[in-house]
Amino acid sequence: MLNTNLYEVIEEKDRIEKRTRPSFTKEQISKMTEWIDSHSHNPYPTESEKEKLSIATGLNLKQVSIWFTNTRKVNFYEQFCNFL
């Protein structure tokens, strides 16, 4: 009986602590996409560029950085698949 309750407590804790995925607005995505399109030769924003995008979009620096990392991965994958 004690083990069952312990498992229930752990499951409840995990359920509560799950992070939700942020949804970006079209305007936020548009501003970051505009930046990455105009810098396709080097799609790595500097810290100051990330700060400017953070202010412009209302996102924090971590969200901006993660968005760029994920977008570069997707773009690379798409280019690789088109190459084959």
Backbone as CSV, one residue per row, in Angstrom:
resi,resn,N_x,N_y,N_z,CA_x,CA_y,CA_z,C_x,C_y,C_z
1,MET,0.813,-1.194,0.000,0.000,0.000,0.000,0.860,1.262,0.000
2,LEU,1.927,1.242,0.736,2.820,2.395,0.781,3.443,2.644,-0.591
3,ASN,3.838,1.589,-1.290,4.429,1.739,-2.621,3.440,2.354,-3.609
4,THR,2.196,1.943,-3.550,1.177,2.486,-4.449,1.025,3.984,-4.221
5,ASN,0.963,4.402,-2.990,0.830,5.824,-2.686,2.056,6.607,-3.127
6,LEU,3.225,6.017,-2.966,4.455,6.675,-3.388,4.446,6.897,-4.895
7,TYR,4.038,5.881,-5.651,3.965,6.017,-7.102,2.950,7.080,-7.512
8,GLU,1.845,7.126,-6.825,0.829,8.146,-7.122,1.373,9.537,-6.863
9,VAL,2.120,9.705,-5.793,2.707,11.011,-5.464,3.714,11.405,-6.540
10,ILE,4.546,10.471,-6.962,5.551,10.757,-7.987,4.867,11.121,-9.308
11,GLU,3.857,10.374,-9.701,3.137,10.673,-10.939,2.485,12.042,-10.880
12,GLU,1.898,12.394,-9.738,1.260,13.699,-9.575,2.302,14.810,-9.660
13,LYS,3.450,14.612,-9.030,4.524,15.606,-9.071,5.002,15.811,-10.505
14,ASP,5.196,14.710,-11.242,5.623,14.805,-12.638,4.594,15.545,-13.478
15,ARG,3.334,15.276,-13.254,2.261,15.930,-14.008,2.266,17.428,-13.753
16,ILE,2.472,17.820,-12.511,2.459,19.234,-12.143,3.677,19.950,-12.711
17,GLU,4.826,19.274,-12.700,6.069,19.921,-13.108,6.292,19.957,-14.609
18,LYS,5.462,19.298,-15.392,5.651,19.313,-16.840,5.576,20.736,-17.349
19,ARG,6.533,21.049,-18.179,6.559,22.384,-18.754,5.694,22.422,-19.999
20,THR,5.052,23.531,-20.179,4.266,23.689,-21.392,5.131,24.361,-22.454
21,ARG,4.860,24.047,-23.671,5.595,24.615,-24.788,5.056,26.009,-25.087
22,PRO,5.940,26.994,-25.199,5.437,28.334,-25.504,4.958,28.422,-26.948
23,SER,3.895,29.146,-27.168,3.469,29.379,-28.534,3.825,30.812,-28.887
24,PHE,4.563,30.934,-29.951,4.964,32.256,-30.392,3.876,32.837,-31.282
25,THR,3.735,34.147,-31.222,2.755,34.798,-32.084,3.307,34.895,-33.505
26,LYS,2.422,35.164,-34.440,2.852,35.320,-35.829,3.829,36.476,-35.964
27,GLU,3.610,37.540,-35.184,4.488,38.706,-35.245,5.892,38.357,-34.745
28,GLN,5.973,37.581,-33.664,7.274,37.184,-33.132,8.018,36.316,-34.138
29,ILE,7.329,35.351,-34.697,7.946,34.468,-35.681,8.357,35.259,-36.915
30,SER,7.517,36.187,-37.326,7.805,36.999,-38.499,9.086,37.808,-38.319
31,LYS,9.259,38.424,-37.156,10.461,39.236,-36.907,11.717,38.383,-36.905
32,MET,11.647,37.203,-36.303,12.838,36.344,-36.270,13.108,35.711,-37.628
33,THR,12.048,35.349,-38.350,12.207,34.792,-39.686,12.789,35.835,-40.631
34,GLU,12.334,37.065,-40.494,12.869,38.157,-41.312,14.368,38.303,-41.084
35,TRP,14.782,38.217,-39.815,16.199,38.333,-39.504,16.980,37.177,-40.127
36,ILE,16.498,35.962,-39.937,17.249,34.797,-40.427,17.283,34.770,-41.954
37,ASP,16.239,35.241,-42.612,16.224,35.299,-44.077,17.239,36.314,-44.596
38,SER,17.363,37.428,-43.901,18.299,38.466,-44.356,19.743,38.157,-43.953
39,HIS,19.946,37.136,-43.147,21.293,36.738,-42.726,21.543,35.260,-43.070
40,SER,21.025,34.820,-44.198,21.124,33.403,-44.558,22.577,32.945,-44.737
41,HIS,23.465,33.880,-45.066,24.879,33.532,-45.224,25.539,33.213,-43.877
42,ASN,24.994,33.767,-42.783,25.499,33.509,-41.428,24.327,33.642,-40.453
43,PRO,23.537,32.575,-40.292,22.313,32.655,-39.484,22.543,32.542,-37.977
44,TYR,23.629,33.145,-37.494,23.959,33.093,-36.072,23.991,34.513,-35.509
45,PRO,22.910,34.947,-34.883,22.888,36.306,-34.341,23.861,36.458,-33.174
46,THR,24.456,37.636,-33.075,25.327,37.931,-31.945,24.459,38.138,-30.707
47,GLU,25.117,38.229,-29.567,24.367,38.457,-28.332,23.587,39.768,-28.388
48,SER,24.197,40.807,-28.973,23.488,42.089,-29.058,22.299,41.995,-30.015
49,GLU,22.440,41.221,-31.098,21.316,41.033,-32.015,20.196,40.238,-31.341
50,LYS,20.580,39.246,-30.540,19.577,38.479,-29.800,18.850,39.375,-28.805
51,GLU,19.592,40.263,-28.154,18.966,41.190,-27.205,17.965,42.102,-27.914
52,LYS,18.346,42.613,-29.086,17.437,43.463,-29.866,16.183,42.688,-30.276
53,LEU,16.375,41.446,-30.727,15.229,40.620,-31.113,14.374,40.285,-29.893
54,SER,15.018,40.090,-28.769,14.290,39.806,-27.537,13.379,40.973,-27.169
55,ILE,13.908,42.167,-27.266,13.119,43.369,-26.964,12.008,43.549,-27.993
56,ALA,12.346,43.348,-29.265,11.369,43.547,-30.337,10.228,42.539,-30.285
57,THR,10.528,41.324,-29.821,9.514,40.273,-29.821,8.840,40.079,-28.469
58,GLY,9.464,40.582,-27.415,8.918,40.368,-26.077,9.262,39.005,-25.502
59,LEU,10.190,38.301,-26.149,10.637,36.997,-25.665,11.910,37.180,-24.852
60,ASN,12.240,36.185,-24.032,13.511,36.298,-23.316,14.639,35.745,-24.188
61,LEU,15.880,35.990,-23.778,17.032,35.591,-24.587,17.078,34.086,-24.829
62,LYS,16.727,33.307,-23.844,16.758,31.857,-23.992,15.769,31.401,-25.054
63,GLN,14.567,31.992,-25.058,13.570,31.630,-26.068,14.057,31.984,-27.466
64,VAL,14.677,33.151,-27.603,15.197,33.580,-28.909,16.301,32.627,-29.361
65,SER,17.218,32.314,-28.467,18.329,31.417,-28.811,17.828,30.041,-29.218
66,ILE,16.896,29.503,-28.471,16.359,28.178,-28.782,15.627,28.203,-30.119
67,TRP,14.876,29.273,-30.384,14.164,29.366,-31.663,15.159,29.333,-32.826
68,PHE,16.261,30.087,-32.718,17.256,30.102,-33.791,17.922,28.741,-33.946
69,THR,18.244,28.087,-32.845,18.855,26.758,-32.908,17.931,25.776,-33.623
70,ASN,16.677,25.763,-33.226,15.711,24.839,-33.843,15.481,25.155,-35.311
71,THR,15.407,26.429,-35.636,15.164,26.831,-37.021,16.343,26.459,-37.910
72,ARG,17.562,26.647,-37.409,18.732,26.240,-38.196,18.735,24.734,-38.434
73,LYS,18.355,23.965,-37.418,18.292,22.503,-37.576,17.279,22.113,-38.646
74,VAL,16.109,22.720,-38.599,15.060,22.414,-39.582,15.523,22.818,-40.978
75,ASN,16.110,24.000,-41.094,16.576,24.465,-42.402,17.663,23.553,-42.953
76,PHE,18.579,23.116,-42.086,19.631,22.204,-42.529,19.034,20.893,-43.007
77,TYR,18.103,20.355,-42.251,17.458,19.093,-42.610,16.737,19.218,-43.949
78,GLU,16.020,20.320,-44.143,15.301,20.523,-45.404,16.272,20.623,-46.575
79,GLN,17.366,21.345,-46.395,18.350,21.473,-47.463,18.999,20.127,-47.758
80,PHE,19.274,19.361,-46.707,19.870,18.038,-46.892,18.945,17.119,-47.661
81,CYS,17.665,17.137,-47.311,16.683,16.281,-47.999,16.516,16.707,-49.456
82,ASN,16.570,17.993,-49.732,16.454,18.479,-51.105,17.685,18.107,-51.916
83,PHE,18.813,17.974,-51.245,20.046,17.609,-51.925,20.006,16.175,-52.434
84,LEU,19.341,15.310,-51.669,19.274,13.890,-52.036,18.374,13.690,-53.188
